[in-house]
Amino acid sequence: MGLLFLFIILLGVAGIGYINVMKSDTENILVANYNTLVYARNMLSTLDDNSQQATKTFEANLKKQEANITEIGEKETTIDLRNNFELFKSGKVDNSIIPTMRKEIYRLMEMNMQGIQRKSDLAKETANTANFWIAITGTLCILIAFTLLINLPSSIANPIKELMESIKLISERKYSERVHFESHSEYGELAKSFNSMAEKLQEYNNSNLAKLMIEKKRIEALINNMQDPVIGLDENLKVIFANEEAIKITGLSHADFVGQPATSLALHNDLIRSLVKDLMTEDNNDEKSKANPLVIYADGKESYFEKETLHISIKPTGEETQTIIGHVLVLRNVTQYKELDFAKTNFIATISHEFKTPISSIKMSLQLLENEQIGNLNAEQKNLVDSIKDDANRLLIITSELLNMTQVESGNIQLSIMPADPAEILTIAVNATKTQAEQKQIKFDVSCPEGLPRIQADNDKTAWVLTNLISNAIRYSHDNSIIYLSITSENNKVKFSVKDTGQGISPQYKDKIFDRYFRVPGTKKEGTGLGLTISKEFIEAQGGLITVESEFGAGSTFTVTLNSVA
């Protein structure tokens, strides 16, 4: 490229130089010779005129000629012309000198005509020389440019191609690849830098950090392929990772979500606020989260998700205590199960409602059969009627429990919360179970002090809960035993206690008795296993709490706690 640039400069210099030479030759012809021809012509035109004005014109042109002598012999001829003109002007000679003067003028014109011809030939020679050298220089430029056109792309592309091949091998983790350019040009420096990079990559690949990075990539791929939304937080609640499902349901982009503090995101995103609320308040109740799934608009519809919070802790080297280093939020999509649950609830509600009518008809028919006006029943018929009545009552209780359960599952518990007398509620429950207790000769020990504060409760549903608890206590108590019923007040709370002296609950079943359809193995198969579940839902819907304390072989104590009126 430098040689081509040099020849281009030479081409320009030669062209400009020869153009200036030819310009100088042309100017010389115009100034030196052409002007003499003009002066000579003017002098010739005045020779035949003897006027004074013609003489002045002749002399003026002669002076100009004397100042424009350029050719050999032109000076002598001009001097002779001057001498003859002076003689003619003095009048010492006659007009016979005019032909001599004319000959001298013609001689001047011939000299300059020859000079013009000579200088024209010289200009042609200069032009030919210029053409020759410009052609030579231009040809060299063309040859160099053509050579560059053929060789330069390959000289540039080949090292780049070699470098690209090496980069592909490096991308395939073949870090032993090296590039060898022998030149000391920029490619040599590039090869040196590339080889240094490859060497460092090989060293890095052989280190443990590379293995850790591969494992990190593998874990990220696994998390991104999970169908459930997963969000990872560090100990300061900063989002450190989130899979595609989590990013999609939050409505944020990856850049706006990952790496940002969850507390800041919660200010503008309701979903994130509900997800990290427990972590921000240190109220980590996973059971409550599972019982109340989140409703999130996903997959084009309202979807239900159960939140599970995993607290990641480690024991630092040299320390004894565990340290929380982060949290993982997993949202399990339970929409399909929720929809099936809704369908089941609606089915149970419909069937239970339909059962009530035939059960009522059966009870009405039994009342008619027991009416002596219709006719007396023999002993065997009476036993059958009593058996049918017990079964009908049991069916009616089961149907009522199922209807209450559908209220609980659908979240449509109808409450009428108002100030109520706790003693009155307990009295209603005792009266409802008195007949059942008399059948087993069980007595009630009621402790109900005076001056109890009124409670905020639904009178009927609270009485139903106490009736269910007392009925269970009667069912699992021995004959001729005592059931202890008490009401106490403490710290703006009123507690109802139902204590029996039955067999109690085994420790492995204690945490399951409030689950739906659960019955302690080995007990009488009465009821549906929904009574305690419904009782728990009714009490918690009123802002209260139901608990159990039991010692196997020594009975159980169920406690219902409700808020008193302020």
SULNORVEN-V365751 format. One record per backbone hydrogen bond with DSSP energy under -0.5 kcal/mol. NH is the residue of the N-H (numbers start at 1). CO is the residue of the C=O. Records with the same first field share a line. If there is no record, write none. Layout:
NH = CO, CO
//
This chain:
5 = 1
6 = 2
7 = 3
8 = 4
9 = 5
10 = 6
11 = 7
12 = 8
13 = 9
14 = 10
15 = 11
16 = 12
17 = 13
18 = 14
19 = 15
20 = 16
21 = 17
22 = 18
23 = 19
24 = 20
25 = 21
26 = 22
27 = 23
28 = 24
29 = 25
30 = 26
31 = 27
32 = 28
33 = 28, 29
34 = 29
35 = 30
37 = 33
38 = 34
39 = 35
40 = 36
41 = 37
42 = 38
43 = 39
44 = 40
45 = 41
46 = 42, 43
47 = 43, 44
49 = 46
50 = 48
55 = 51
56 = 52
57 = 53
58 = 54
59 = 55
60 = 56
61 = 57
62 = 58
63 = 59
64 = 60
65 = 61
66 = 62
67 = 63
68 = 65
70 = 68
74 = 71
77 = 73
78 = 74
79 = 75
80 = 76
81 = 77
82 = 78
83 = 79
84 = 80
85 = 81
86 = 82
87 = 83
88 = 84
89 = 85
90 = 86
91 = 87
92 = 87
93 = 87
97 = 94
98 = 95
101 = 97
102 = 98
103 = 99
104 = 100
105 = 101
106 = 102
107 = 103
108 = 104
109 = 105
110 = 106
111 = 107
112 = 108
113 = 109
114 = 110
115 = 111
116 = 112
117 = 113
118 = 114
119 = 115
120 = 116
121 = 117
122 = 118
123 = 119
124 = 120
125 = 121
126 = 122
127 = 123
128 = 124
129 = 125
130 = 126
131 = 127
132 = 128
133 = 129
134 = 130
135 = 131
136 = 132
137 = 133
138 = 134
139 = 135
140 = 136
141 = 137
142 = 138
143 = 139
144 = 140
145 = 141
146 = 142
147 = 143
148 = 144
149 = 145
150 = 146
151 = 147
152 = 148
153 = 148
155 = 151
156 = 152
157 = 153
158 = 154
160 = 156
161 = 157
162 = 158
163 = 159
164 = 160
165 = 161
166 = 162
167 = 163
168 = 164
169 = 165
170 = 166
171 = 167
172 = 168
173 = 170
174 = 169
175 = 173
177 = 174
181 = 179
182 = 180
189 = 185
190 = 186
191 = 187
192 = 188
193 = 189
194 = 190
195 = 191
196 = 192
197 = 193
198 = 194
199 = 195
200 = 196
201 = 197
202 = 198
203 = 199
204 = 200
205 = 201
206 = 202
207 = 204
210 = 204
211 = 207
212 = 208
213 = 209
214 = 210
215 = 211
216 = 212
217 = 213
218 = 214
219 = 215
220 = 216
221 = 217
222 = 218
223 = 219
224 = 220
225 = 221
226 = 223
229 = 331
231 = 329
232 = 241
233 = 327
234 = 238
235 = 325
237 = 234
239 = 260
240 = 232
241 = 232
243 = 230
247 = 243
248 = 244
249 = 245
250 = 246
251 = 247
252 = 247
257 = 253, 254
258 = 254
259 = 239
260 = 257
262 = 237
265 = 261
266 = 262
267 = 264
268 = 265
269 = 265
273 = 269
274 = 270
275 = 271
276 = 272
277 = 273
280 = 276
281 = 277
282 = 278
283 = 278
284 = 282
285 = 283
286 = 284
289 = 285
290 = 286
291 = 287
292 = 288
293 = 291
294 = 305
296 = 294, 303
298 = 296, 301
301 = 298
303 = 296, 301
305 = 294
306 = 332
307 = 305
308 = 330
310 = 308, 328
311 = 309
312 = 310, 326
313 = 311
314 = 323
316 = 314
319 = 316
323 = 314
325 = 312
326 = 312
327 = 233
328 = 310
329 = 231
330 = 308, 328
331 = 229
332 = 306, 330
333 = 331
334 = 304, 332
335 = 304
338 = 334
339 = 335
340 = 336
341 = 337
342 = 338
343 = 339
344 = 340
345 = 341
346 = 342
347 = 343
348 = 344
349 = 345
350 = 346
351 = 347
352 = 348
353 = 349
354 = 350
355 = 351
356 = 352
357 = 353
358 = 354
359 = 355
360 = 356
361 = 357
362 = 358
363 = 359
364 = 360
365 = 361
366 = 362
367 = 363
368 = 364
369 = 365
370 = 366
371 = 367, 368
372 = 370
374 = 371
375 = 371
382 = 378
383 = 379
384 = 380
385 = 381
386 = 382
387 = 383
388 = 384
389 = 385
390 = 386
391 = 387
392 = 388
393 = 389
394 = 390
395 = 391
396 = 392
397 = 393
398 = 394
399 = 395
400 = 396
401 = 397
402 = 398
403 = 399
404 = 400
405 = 401
406 = 402
407 = 403
408 = 404
409 = 405
410 = 406
411 = 407, 408
412 = 407
415 = 413
418 = 457
420 = 455
422 = 420
425 = 421
426 = 422
427 = 423
428 = 424
429 = 425
430 = 426
431 = 427
432 = 428
433 = 429, 430
434 = 430, 431
437 = 433
438 = 434
439 = 435
440 = 436, 437
441 = 438
442 = 437
443 = 481
445 = 483
446 = 444
447 = 485
448 = 446
449 = 487
452 = 449
455 = 420
456 = 563
457 = 418, 455
459 = 416, 457
462 = 458
463 = 459
464 = 460
465 = 461
466 = 462
467 = 463
468 = 464
469 = 465
470 = 466
471 = 467
472 = 468
473 = 469
474 = 470
475 = 471
476 = 472
477 = 473, 474
480 = 440
481 = 478
483 = 443
484 = 499
485 = 445, 483
486 = 497
487 = 447
488 = 495
490 = 493
493 = 490
494 = 562
495 = 488
496 = 560
497 = 486
498 = 558
499 = 484
500 = 556
503 = 476
509 = 506
510 = 506, 507
512 = 509
513 = 509, 510
515 = 512
517 = 529
518 = 515, 529
523 = 520
526 = 524
534 = 530
535 = 531
536 = 532
537 = 533
538 = 534
539 = 535
540 = 536
541 = 537
542 = 538, 539
543 = 540
544 = 539
545 = 561
547 = 559
549 = 557
551 = 555
553 = 503
554 = 551
557 = 549
558 = 498
559 = 547
560 = 496
561 = 545, 559
562 = 494
564 = 492
565 = 454
//
